[in-house]
Amino acid sequence: MPKLKTHKGTAKRVKITPRGKIVRERAFGNHILAKKSKARKRNIKTSAIVKGKIAKNIKTSLGV
């Protein structure tokens, strides 16, 4: 079977930790921030871990 190409769009959006977990950034943090509470904006800044079947699909598209 030939090598799979890395899906570059996915590669730019996620990062794999040394333990193999997939980390992503959260949405809704770019504009229209005046109406969002401080706590909500603070939570948007933190990264999130991708779990389950979606994580498996991402690893496949990255060739990991």
Steps between C-alpha positions, in 0.01 A plus 500: 500500500640845414581764759216732594542873457460719808181707490655845531181675615478264796873527571471879535208476743605228743811398690595158634636491854796277595253248646302484176200714594361749249468862610291763320414864551147611583271696270325838546800700624574736211235772487175622658665464841327792673184304574685193631573476870854498639462140613381391157789675325746348748365152427522561124874569539571153643567207271284188486580131458330312216359163606334193356436419137582854385849469649548174311389668174741788558789263563419320176496827305836595654651164418579420864 
